Amino acid sequence: MARVESKVQDDFHVSYHVGQHGWEHVNIFICFQTFQFAVTEVYGTGGVDALLELCEALLRNEAIKTPLFDEPGGVVLQLEPLPKQKHLACFRAFDIGGRIGEYYNADLHSPLFDIVIKRKQLFTNLIMELWIEMLHSQERSYRKNRSVFPVEKLVMLNMKWNASDLGPSCLFHADS
C-alpha cells in the first residue's frame, strides 16, 4: 500500500494573552502570515476555555470546533484528526462574520487557514502559552481587572498530558 504524504506545517506558533476587562488576544503565526483575533468573555467563554478545549481534544485525538467570539463576530478554530496518521491533525480557522455570540456550521465554508500540524507540537505550544498566563495571574497587580485563571484545570490537563501518548509533560511530572 502506498503511503500518502501529508504536507505538515511546523512553521507556526499560537500566542495567547489575557487583557483587561474581559478581553483576550489570540495570534496565530503561520510562516510569514499573522492571524490576530480579539476575544471577549461576554458570551460565556473566553480564549482560555477555548484553548483548554483544544488541548483536551488534542490529547484525546478527537475533532473539535471551538469559537473565539469578538464583539461582533469572531472565529471558529477547528481540529480534525487524520485517522491514518494519528500524530497529525488538520487545524483550521473560520471567520464567522458579524454574528453575535453564536455561529452555525453553515458559516464554516472558507477557512482563513487550513494546515496539517503535529498534535504534540500544537499541544505543547498551547499549554506553554496557558502556563505563562497562569504564572502571570499569580501576581496581584496582573490579576486586577482580569478574570480568575482556572489554575486547577491547567494542572489537571498537565497531569493528563504526562500520562498520554503526547507526554511526558515538560512542565512538571505528576508524581514529583
C-alpha positions in Angstrom: 0.0 0.0 0.0 1.4 3.4 -1.0 1.9 5.9 1.8 0.1 9.2 1.3 2.4 12.1 2.2 0.8 15.0 4.1 2.4 18.4 3.9 3.0 19.0 7.6 3.3 22.7 8.6 5.7 23.1 11.5 6.4 26.8 11.0 3.6 28.1 13.2 3.0 29.5 16.7 0.0 30.4 18.7 0.3 33.3 21.1 -2.2 34.0 23.8 -2.6 37.0 26.1 -5.3 37.9 28.7 -6.1 41.6 28.5 -8.1 43.6 31.0 -11.8 43.9 31.3 -12.7 40.6 29.6 -10.6 40.9 26.5 -8.1 38.4 25.3 -5.9 38.1 22.3 -5.0 35.0 20.2 -2.4 35.4 17.5 -1.6 32.6 15.1 1.6 32.9 13.1 2.0 30.6 10.1 5.1 31.0 8.0 5.1 34.8 7.4 1.4 35.3 7.9 -0.2 36.5 11.1 -3.8 36.0 12.1 -4.9 38.2 15.0 -8.1 37.5 16.9 -9.6 39.7 19.7 -11.7 37.5 22.1 -14.4 38.6 24.5 -15.7 36.8 27.6 -19.1 38.4 27.2 -20.7 35.4 25.6 -19.7 33.0 28.4 -16.4 31.5 27.3 -13.2 33.2 26.5 -9.9 32.3 24.9 -8.6 30.3 27.9 -11.6 28.0 27.8 -11.3 27.5 24.0 -7.5 26.7 24.3 -8.1 24.3 27.2 -10.8 22.6 25.0 -8.4 22.4 22.1 -5.7 20.8 24.3 -8.2 18.2 25.7 -9.2 17.3 22.1 -5.5 17.0 21.1 -4.9 14.6 24.0 -7.9 12.5 23.0 -7.2 12.8 19.3 -10.7 14.0 18.7 -12.3 16.5 16.4 -13.5 19.8 17.9 -14.9 23.2 16.8 -14.5 25.9 19.4 -15.4 29.6 18.9 -13.4 32.7 19.8 -16.1 35.4 19.9 -15.4 39.0 19.3 -18.0 41.9 19.6 -19.4 41.2 17.0 -18.1 38.2 15.0 -15.1 36.1 15.7 -13.6 32.9 14.5 -14.1 29.2 15.0 -11.0 27.1 15.5 -11.3 23.5 14.2 -9.2 20.4 14.8 -9.8 17.3 12.8 -7.6 14.3 13.4 -6.1 12.4 10.5 -7.2 8.7 11.1 -4.3 7.1 9.3 -1.7 9.4 10.8 -2.6 9.7 14.4 0.2 12.1 15.3 -1.2 14.7 12.8 -4.4 16.8 12.7 -5.9 19.4 10.4 -6.0 22.8 12.1 -8.3 25.5 10.6 -9.9 28.8 11.4 -13.1 30.2 10.0 -14.4 33.8 10.2 -17.9 33.9 11.5 -18.6 37.5 10.3 -20.9 39.8 12.2 -22.7 37.2 14.3 -23.1 38.0 17.9 -22.2 35.2 20.4 -23.2 32.3 18.0 -22.3 30.6 14.8 -23.7 27.9 12.6 -21.9 25.1 10.7 -23.1 26.8 7.5 -20.8 29.7 8.5 -17.7 27.4 8.2 -17.1 27.4 4.5 -13.9 29.2 3.6 -11.1 28.8 6.1 -8.7 31.6 6.9 -6.1 29.0 7.1 -6.0 25.2 6.8 -2.9 23.4 7.8 -1.8 19.9 8.9 0.1 20.1 12.2 1.7 17.7 14.6 -0.6 17.2 17.6 2.3 17.2 20.0 3.7 20.5 18.7 0.4 22.3 18.8 -0.4 20.9 22.3 3.0 21.9 23.7 2.6 25.4 22.2 -0.9 25.9 23.6 -0.1 24.5 27.1 3.0 26.7 27.4 1.0 29.8 26.5 -1.6 28.9 29.1 1.1 28.2 31.6 2.7 31.6 31.1 -0.7 33.3 31.6 -1.2 31.2 34.8 2.1 32.4 36.1 1.2 36.0 35.3 -2.1 35.5 37.1 -0.2 34.8 40.3 0.7 38.5 40.5 -1.8 40.6 42.3 -1.3 43.7 40.0 -1.7 41.5 36.9 -5.0 40.0 38.2 -6.6 43.4 38.5 -9.4 43.8 36.0 -8.9 40.2 34.7 -10.9 37.0 35.1 -9.8 34.4 37.5 -7.4 31.9 35.7 -8.5 28.3 36.0 -5.3 27.0 37.6 -6.8 23.7 38.7 -8.0 22.9 35.1 -4.5 23.6 33.8 -2.8 21.4 36.5 -5.2 18.6 35.7 -4.6 19.0 31.9 -0.8 18.8 32.6 -1.3 15.5 34.6 -3.3 14.1 31.7 -0.6 15.2 29.3 2.0 13.4 31.4 0.1 10.1 31.1 -0.8 10.5 27.4 0.8 9.4 24.2 1.8 13.0 23.7 3.7 13.1 27.0 5.6 13.2 29.2 4.9 16.7 30.3 7.8 19.1 30.2 6.3 21.4 32.8 6.4 19.0 35.8 5.7 15.3 36.4 2.5 14.4 38.3 4.5 12.1 40.6 7.0 14.8 41.7 
